[in-house]
Amino acid sequence: VQLQASGGGLVQAGGSLRLSCAASGFTSDDYAIGWFRQAPGKEREAVAYIKINGGSTYYADPVKGRFTISSDNARNAVYLQMNGLRSEDAAVYYCAARLSRALDRVRVSTFWTRAIMWDYWGQGTLVTVSS
């Protein structure tokens, strides 16, 4: 499995960016993609989640209403549309993949934010927000 994140860059506060995560190597569509971010000196934090087979999504509270995660299954791609960017959104953004387990059907909402629960990680893409 390989994940390739892209789309980061410099944007003014209030602006928008769309990040992409290209996924390859999966043998089925029974997996989820998550976006995480890590700012200098801070722990990695969850941003958004999407189940590829089914489309259910979750968002971390700081980004609700501003960020939207979506998938294009034909292209094996997941996107993170980020609007209304703030200085506190500046970070390296990573996409991660989790292969589905039976546990996910009833408990994923309780653990998707935990980085340790994800199986594969892509390299990061840097988002810089200028004020």
C-alpha positions in Angstrom: 0.0 0.0 0.0 1.2 3.4 -0.9 -0.2 6.8 0.0 0.9 10.1 -1.6 -0.3 13.4 -0.2 -0.1 16.5 -2.2 -1.6 20.0 -2.6 0.0 21.8 0.3 1.3 25.4 -0.1 1.1 28.9 1.2 -2.2 30.5 1.6 -3.5 33.7 3.2 -5.7 33.4 6.3 -9.3 33.0 5.1 -8.2 31.3 1.9 -8.7 27.7 0.7 -6.6 24.8 -0.3 -7.5 21.3 -1.5 -5.2 18.4 -0.5 -5.1 15.2 -2.4 -4.2 11.7 -1.2 -3.5 9.2 -4.0 -3.9 5.6 -2.7 -2.6 2.4 -4.4 -2.0 -1.2 -3.6 -5.3 -2.0 -1.9 -6.9 -5.3 -2.9 -10.4 -4.1 -2.1 -12.2 -0.9 -1.2 -12.9 -2.0 2.4 -10.7 0.6 4.0 -10.7 4.1 5.3 -8.6 7.2 4.7 -7.8 9.7 7.4 -6.2 13.1 7.4 -3.9 14.1 10.2 -1.8 17.1 10.8 1.2 18.0 12.9 2.4 21.5 13.7 5.9 22.1 15.0 6.3 21.2 18.6 2.8 19.6 18.7 1.4 16.1 18.6 -0.1 14.7 15.5 -3.8 15.3 15.5 -6.7 13.9 13.6 -8.5 16.1 11.1 -11.0 14.0 9.1 -12.0 10.5 8.2 -13.8 8.8 5.3 -14.8 5.2 4.8 -14.2 4.4 1.2 -16.8 1.7 1.0 -19.9 3.5 2.2 -18.7 7.1 2.5 -19.2 7.8 6.2 -17.2 10.7 7.4 -16.0 12.2 10.7 -14.4 15.5 11.5 -12.4 16.8 14.4 -14.1 19.7 16.1 -11.6 22.4 15.1 -12.3 21.9 11.4 -16.0 21.1 11.4 -17.9 23.4 9.0 -14.7 24.5 7.3 -13.1 21.3 5.9 -14.7 18.6 3.8 -13.3 15.2 3.0 -14.4 13.4 -0.1 -13.3 10.4 -2.2 -13.2 9.7 -5.9 -13.1 5.9 -5.9 -12.6 5.7 -9.6 -9.3 7.6 -9.2 -8.4 6.0 -5.9 -8.1 9.5 -4.5 -9.3 11.2 -1.3 -9.5 15.0 -1.0 -9.5 17.4 1.8 -11.1 20.7 0.9 -10.0 23.3 3.4 -11.8 26.6 3.5 -11.6 29.5 5.9 -8.0 28.6 6.8 -6.6 30.0 10.0 -3.1 30.3 11.3 -3.7 27.4 13.6 -4.4 25.2 10.6 -0.7 25.5 9.5 0.9 22.1 9.8 2.2 19.2 7.8 -0.8 17.2 6.7 -0.6 13.4 6.4 -3.0 10.9 4.9 -3.3 7.5 6.5 -5.2 4.3 5.7 -6.8 1.8 7.9 -8.0 -1.6 6.7 -11.4 -2.4 7.9 -11.9 -4.8 10.8 -15.1 -6.1 12.4 -14.5 -3.6 15.2 -14.8 -0.7 12.8 -18.5 -1.3 12.1 -19.5 -0.4 15.7 -16.5 1.5 17.2 -14.7 3.5 14.6 -16.2 6.8 15.7 -14.5 6.2 19.1 -11.0 5.6 17.9 -10.4 7.1 14.4 -8.6 10.0 15.9 -5.9 7.8 17.4 -2.9 7.7 15.1 -1.8 4.3 16.4 -5.0 2.8 14.9 -4.0 3.5 11.4 -2.0 1.0 9.3 -0.3 3.0 6.6 0.9 6.5 6.3 1.9 8.7 3.4 4.5 11.4 3.5 3.3 14.8 4.5 2.4 17.9 2.6 3.1 21.3 4.2 0.3 23.9 4.6 1.4 27.4 5.6 -1.1 30.1 6.5 -0.1 33.7 6.4 -1.9 36.3 8.4 
